[in-house]
Amino acid sequence: MSSPHAREVVRYGDGRKSVIEYSSGTVARVGAASVVRVAGMVVEGRAKGHQAVLAVELLHQDLVTACLTPEGVRHATGTVTLRMLY
């Protein structure tokens, strides 16, 4: 994955938020899953100044054949984990 630049706003139940700017990432195939990992910094709100790591693990059930259709991948099953490193 080349130079991902994305911004995410995480909103908490108490009304507070964290704004994360992601600046690096990797994609790997691990067994029957693809793992996407992006890292960045919390630039605003809760955990400001700390590193954030987002990991997405997608199962490969239909990804290969879905990529070949005109509609592309419309949904995938997997897990998402967001960690803020203090």
C-alpha positions as CSV (number, residue, x, y, z in Angstrom):
1,M,0.0,0.0,0.0
2,S,1.6,3.2,-1.0
3,S,1.4,6.3,1.2
4,P,-2.2,6.2,2.5
5,H,-3.4,9.5,3.7
6,A,-6.8,9.5,5.4
7,R,-8.5,11.2,8.2
8,E,-11.0,9.5,10.6
9,V,-13.2,11.0,13.3
10,V,-14.1,8.6,16.1
11,R,-17.0,9.7,18.2
12,Y,-17.5,8.3,21.8
13,G,-20.7,7.7,23.7
14,D,-19.9,10.6,26.1
15,G,-19.9,13.1,23.2
16,R,-16.1,13.4,22.9
17,K,-14.1,12.6,19.8
18,S,-10.7,11.8,18.4
19,V,-9.5,12.9,15.0
20,I,-6.9,10.5,13.5
21,E,-4.7,11.2,10.5
22,Y,-3.3,7.9,9.0
23,S,0.0,8.2,7.1
24,S,1.3,4.6,6.6
25,G,-0.2,1.2,5.9
26,T,0.4,-2.4,4.8
27,V,-1.7,-5.1,3.2
28,A,-0.9,-8.8,3.7
29,R,-2.6,-12.1,2.9
30,V,-2.6,-14.4,5.9
31,G,-4.2,-17.8,5.2
32,A,-7.8,-17.2,4.2
33,A,-7.8,-13.5,5.1
34,S,-6.4,-10.2,4.0
35,V,-5.1,-7.9,6.7
36,V,-5.0,-4.2,6.1
37,R,-3.1,-2.2,8.8
38,V,-2.8,1.6,8.8
39,A,-1.1,3.8,11.4
40,G,-1.2,7.4,12.2
41,M,-1.5,10.0,14.9
42,V,-4.4,11.4,16.9
43,V,-4.3,15.1,16.0
44,E,-7.3,16.3,17.9
45,G,-9.4,15.3,20.9
46,R,-9.1,12.3,23.2
47,A,-5.6,10.7,23.0
48,K,-4.2,13.7,21.1
49,G,-0.5,13.2,20.3
50,H,-0.7,9.4,20.6
51,Q,-0.3,6.8,17.8
52,A,-3.3,5.0,16.4
53,V,-3.3,1.7,14.6
54,L,-6.3,0.4,12.6
55,A,-6.4,-3.2,11.6
56,V,-9.0,-4.7,9.2
57,E,-9.1,-8.4,8.6
58,L,-11.3,-9.6,5.7
59,L,-12.2,-13.2,5.0
60,H,-11.6,-14.4,1.4
61,Q,-14.9,-16.1,0.9
62,D,-15.9,-14.4,-2.4
63,L,-13.3,-11.6,-2.8
64,V,-11.5,-13.1,-5.7
65,T,-14.5,-13.7,-7.9
66,A,-16.3,-10.5,-6.8
67,C,-13.3,-8.5,-7.9
68,L,-13.9,-9.7,-11.5
69,T,-17.6,-8.6,-11.6
70,P,-18.7,-5.2,-12.9
71,E,-20.1,-4.4,-9.4
72,G,-16.8,-5.3,-7.6
73,V,-16.8,-6.1,-4.0
74,R,-20.0,-4.9,-2.4
75,H,-19.5,-6.3,1.1
76,A,-17.0,-8.4,3.0
77,T,-17.0,-10.1,6.4
78,G,-14.3,-9.5,8.9
79,T,-13.1,-7.6,12.0
80,V,-11.9,-4.1,12.6
81,T,-9.7,-3.2,15.6
82,L,-8.7,0.4,16.5
83,R,-5.9,0.8,19.1
84,M,-4.6,4.1,20.5
85,L,-1.2,3.6,21.9
86,Y,-0.6,5.4,25.2
